[in-house]
Amino acid sequence: MERVGILGSGLMGSTIALSFALGRVETLVVDVDLKAIARGNRLIESSLDVLREEGVLKEPVEEVINRISFGLDLDSLRDRTFVIEAVPEVPDLKKKVFEDLDFLLEREAIIASNTSGINIFRLLPERRREYGVIAHFFAPAHIIPLVEVVKGPDISEETVNRTLRLLQGIGKIPLVLPGYAPGFLVNRIQRAIGETVLQIIEEEYASPEEIDKAIKFTLGIRLPIIGVVQTFDFQGLDMLYDAMRFYGKVFRFIEEKVKQGHLGVKTSKGIYDYGGRSEEEISRERDRKFLRLFEFLKSIKAFQPL
């Protein structure tokens, strides 16, 4: 088992530490600010209260808390084999952190960054690039299971494998991305949505409340079941292709599927392969899941603003 250290006790650092503690990994959290540590500790305790109240926590709160220790001294990370930096998104600060960690840690210790968009592979000391990786968690880190694992150009496969073993061992779902790209995957998609929404508000076409209502009662029900890409299969790739040509932007990936006669659910093969099932059979399965999810979301009042 890796000896895990977290540098930074803010919202992300504290909930990442909680993720490891819930996965029965003893974790050391280091921050230079005593107030930040106190806040991080409060966030952890509050999060554990919610998990207990919702019946998710299967062990005493104290046992989880006892797996998390805090420190003010960077030197206390010296014996760690896997350190995740969760400091503010300031390149110069991260560069300094990497230099300090490079000096402290053993040669084969992994330095992971929770950055949401900075190309840290340019900031890592050259001799550390084999052992540097991005492990981007999503808030709240102890609940959201996906972690984007981004590979650097000089990373070793052993570093990737160690990272995957560690994350999978605490119940996370790691998604390996081949290299740095601004925003990685999720934030890149989220940014496109966000910019469109802000443009709609700027145009006074719809209010913020109307936009959230529209999304919750459509995409909020559909996306957990069929995602974004599989939605194209239900729409019909031939219809999507026609729309692309109308708007003057055709993606080769879709054009090739259409030429092959793989039009989506109606042909039992599109972007996904439906194994010869009929359109009716596939649609019935989708509809059942939509209905169950819709009823559940209503039961927890998910459509009301928090």
C-alpha positions in Angstrom: 0.0 0.0 0.0 1.2 3.5 -0.9 1.9 5.9 2.0 -0.3 8.8 0.9 0.3 12.5 1.6 -1.9 15.4 0.6 -0.4 18.9 0.2 -3.1 21.5 0.8 -6.1 21.2 3.2 -8.7 23.2 1.3 -12.0 22.0 0.0 -10.3 19.6 -2.5 -7.4 18.5 -0.3 -9.6 17.7 2.7 -12.1 15.7 0.7 -9.4 13.8 -1.2 -7.9 12.9 2.2 -11.4 11.7 3.3 -11.6 9.6 0.1 -8.5 7.7 1.1 -9.5 7.4 4.7 -12.9 5.9 3.7 -10.8 3.5 1.6 -8.9 2.5 4.7 -5.7 4.3 3.7 -3.9 6.3 6.4 -3.3 9.8 5.0 -1.2 12.7 6.0 -2.5 16.2 5.1 0.1 19.1 5.2 -0.7 22.8 5.0 1.3 25.9 6.0 -1.8 27.6 7.3 -3.2 26.5 10.7 -6.6 28.1 9.9 -6.8 26.2 6.6 -6.1 22.9 8.5 -8.8 23.8 11.0 -11.3 24.4 8.2 -10.3 21.2 6.4 -10.9 19.3 9.6 -14.3 20.8 10.0 -15.2 19.9 6.4 -14.1 16.3 6.9 -16.2 16.0 10.1 -19.2 17.6 8.5 -18.9 15.3 5.4 -18.7 12.3 7.7 -21.9 13.4 9.6 -23.8 13.4 6.3 -22.4 10.0 5.3 -23.5 8.6 8.7 -26.9 10.3 8.5 -27.6 8.9 5.1 -26.5 5.4 6.1 -23.6 5.3 3.8 -20.9 5.1 6.4 -20.4 1.5 7.6 -17.9 2.1 10.4 -17.6 4.5 13.3 -16.8 8.1 12.4 -13.8 8.0 14.8 -12.2 5.2 12.9 -12.2 7.2 9.7 -11.0 10.4 11.3 -8.1 8.5 13.0 -6.8 7.6 9.6 -6.2 11.3 8.8 -3.4 13.2 10.4 -2.5 16.9 9.8 0.8 18.7 9.9 2.3 22.1 9.3 5.8 20.9 8.4 6.4 20.0 4.7 9.3 17.8 5.9 6.7 15.4 7.4 6.0 14.2 3.9 9.5 12.8 3.6 8.4 9.1 4.0 5.4 9.4 1.7 5.4 7.3 -1.5 2.5 9.0 -3.2 1.9 12.7 -2.7 -1.0 14.7 -4.2 -0.7 18.5 -4.4 -3.9 20.3 -4.0 -2.6 23.9 -3.7 -4.1 26.9 -5.5 -4.0 27.0 -9.4 -1.0 29.3 -9.6 1.8 27.9 -11.8 4.7 29.5 -9.9 3.3 28.1 -6.6 3.0 24.7 -8.0 6.5 24.8 -9.5 7.9 25.7 -6.1 5.9 22.9 -4.5 7.3 20.4 -7.0 10.8 21.5 -6.4 10.4 21.1 -2.6 8.8 17.7 -3.0 11.6 16.6 -5.4 14.1 17.5 -2.7 12.2 15.7 0.1 10.8 12.5 -1.5 12.5 9.3 -2.4 13.5 8.9 -6.1 10.5 6.6 -7.0 7.9 8.5 -5.0 5.0 9.6 -7.2 4.1 13.3 -7.3 0.4 13.7 -8.4 -1.3 17.0 -9.1 -5.0 17.6 -8.6 -4.8 20.5 -11.1 -7.9 21.2 -13.1 -6.1 22.6 -16.1 -2.4 23.6 -15.7 0.2 21.7 -17.6 2.2 20.6 -14.6 4.5 18.4 -16.8 6.3 21.6 -17.8 6.7 22.6 -14.1 8.0 19.3 -12.7 11.8 18.9 -12.3 13.1 16.9 -15.2 14.2 13.9 -13.1 10.7 13.7 -11.6 8.8 13.6 -14.9 8.9 9.8 -15.0 7.1 9.8 -11.6 4.7 12.7 -12.2 1.0 12.4 -13.0 -2.2 14.4 -12.9 -4.9 12.8 -10.7 -7.8 15.2 -11.1 -10.6 14.6 -8.5 -14.0 16.3 -8.7 -15.8 18.0 -5.8 -16.9 16.6 -3.5 -14.0 14.2 -3.9 -15.3 11.7 -1.3 -18.6 11.3 -3.3 -17.8 11.7 -7.0 -16.2 8.5 -8.1 -14.4 9.5 -11.3 -10.8 10.7 -11.3 -9.1 11.9 -14.5 -5.6 10.4 -14.7 -3.5 12.4 -17.2 -0.3 11.0 -18.5 2.8 13.2 -19.1 5.1 12.7 -22.1 7.8 11.1 -19.9 5.7 9.1 -17.5 6.5 5.5 -16.9 3.8 2.8 -17.2 4.7 1.7 -13.6 3.7 5.2 -12.4 0.4 4.9 -14.3 -0.2 1.4 -12.9 0.6 2.4 -9.3 -1.8 5.3 -9.6 -4.6 3.2 -11.0 -4.1 0.5 -8.3 -4.2 3.1 -5.6 -7.4 4.8 -6.9 -9.2 1.6 -7.7 -8.3 0.3 -4.2 -10.3 3.1 -2.6 -13.2 2.6 -4.9 -12.6 5.3 -7.5 -13.2 5.1 -11.2 -10.0 6.3 -12.9 -10.2 7.5 -16.5 -6.8 7.5 -18.2 -6.2 10.3 -20.7 -3.2 10.1 -23.1 -1.8 13.6 -22.4 -2.3 17.1 -21.4 -5.1 19.1 -23.1 -6.6 22.3 -21.6 -9.5 21.3 -19.3 -8.8 17.6 -19.8 -12.1 15.9 -20.5 -14.9 16.8 -18.1 -14.0 20.4 -17.5 -13.6 20.9 -21.3 -17.2 19.7 -21.8 -18.4 21.7 -18.8 -16.8 24.9 -20.0 -18.6 24.6 -23.4 -21.9 24.2 -21.5 -21.1 27.1 -19.2 -20.1 29.5 -21.9 -23.3 28.7 -23.8 -25.4 29.3 -20.7 -23.7 32.6 -19.9 -24.3 33.7 -23.5 -28.0 32.9 -23.1 -28.2 34.9 -19.9 -26.2 37.8 -21.5 -28.7 37.9 -24.4 -31.6 37.9 -21.8 -33.1 34.9 -23.7 -33.8 33.1 -20.5 -33.2 33.6 -16.8 -30.8 31.6 -14.7 -33.7 29.9 -13.0 -35.3 29.0 -16.3 -32.0 27.5 -17.6 -31.5 25.3 -14.6 -35.2 24.2 -14.8 -34.8 23.3 -18.5 -31.6 21.3 -17.8 -32.9 19.5 -14.7 -36.1 18.3 -16.4 -34.3 17.1 -19.6 -30.6 16.4 -19.6 -30.7 15.8 -15.9 -32.9 12.8 -16.4 -31.3 11.6 -19.7 -27.6 12.0 -19.2 -27.1 9.6 -16.2 -28.7 6.8 -18.4 -27.5 7.4 -21.9 -24.8 10.0 -21.5 -23.9 12.5 -24.3 -22.5 10.2 -27.0 -25.1 7.5 -26.8 -27.8 10.2 -27.1 -26.6 10.5 -30.7 -27.5 6.8 -31.3 -31.0 7.4 -30.1 -31.3 10.6 -32.2 -30.2 8.6 -35.3 -26.7 9.3 -36.8 -28.3 9.9 -40.2 -30.4 12.7 -38.8 -27.3 14.1 -36.9 -25.3 13.9 -40.2 -28.0 15.9 -42.0 -28.0 18.5 -39.3 -24.2 18.8 -39.5 -24.4 19.4 -43.2 -27.1 22.0 -42.7 -24.9 23.9 -40.2 -21.8 23.5 -42.3 -19.7 21.4 -39.8 -19.4 17.7 -40.5 -17.4 15.4 -38.2 -15.7 12.6 -40.1 -16.4 10.1 -37.3 -20.2 10.5 -37.8 -20.0 10.6 -41.6 -18.1 7.3 -41.7 -20.7 5.6 -39.5 -23.5 6.8 -41.7 -21.7 5.5 -44.9 -21.3 2.1 -43.2 -25.1 2.0 -42.5 -24.5 2.2 -38.7 -27.2 4.7 -37.9 -27.7 4.0 -34.1 -30.4 2.3 -32.2 -32.6 1.8 -35.2 -30.0 -0.4 -36.9 -28.8 -1.9 -33.6 -25.4 -0.4 -34.3 -24.0 3.1 -34.3 -21.4 4.6 -32.1 -22.4 1.7 -29.7 -23.1 -1.9 -30.7 -26.4 -3.1 -29.4 -25.8 -6.8 -30.2 -28.7 -7.3 -32.7 -31.4 -6.1 -30.3 -34.4 -4.4 -31.9 -35.1 -0.7 -31.6 -38.2 -1.4 -29.5 -36.3 -3.6 -27.1 -33.5 -1.0 -26.6 -36.0 1.8 -26.2 -38.0 -0.1 -23.6 -34.9 -0.6 -21.5 -34.1 3.1 -21.7 -37.6 4.2 -20.9 -37.8 2.0 -17.8 -34.6 3.5 -16.4 -35.7 7.0 -17.3 -39.0 6.4 -15.4 -37.2 5.0 -12.3 -34.7 7.8 -12.2 -37.4 10.5 -12.7 -39.4 9.1 -9.8 -36.4 8.9 -7.6 -35.3 12.5 -8.4 -38.8 13.7 -7.5 -38.8 11.8 -4.3 -35.6 13.6 -3.1 -36.9 16.9 -4.4 -33.9 17.1 -6.8 -35.7 19.6 -9.1 -36.0 22.3 -6.4 -33.1 24.7 -5.9 -30.8 24.0 -3.0 
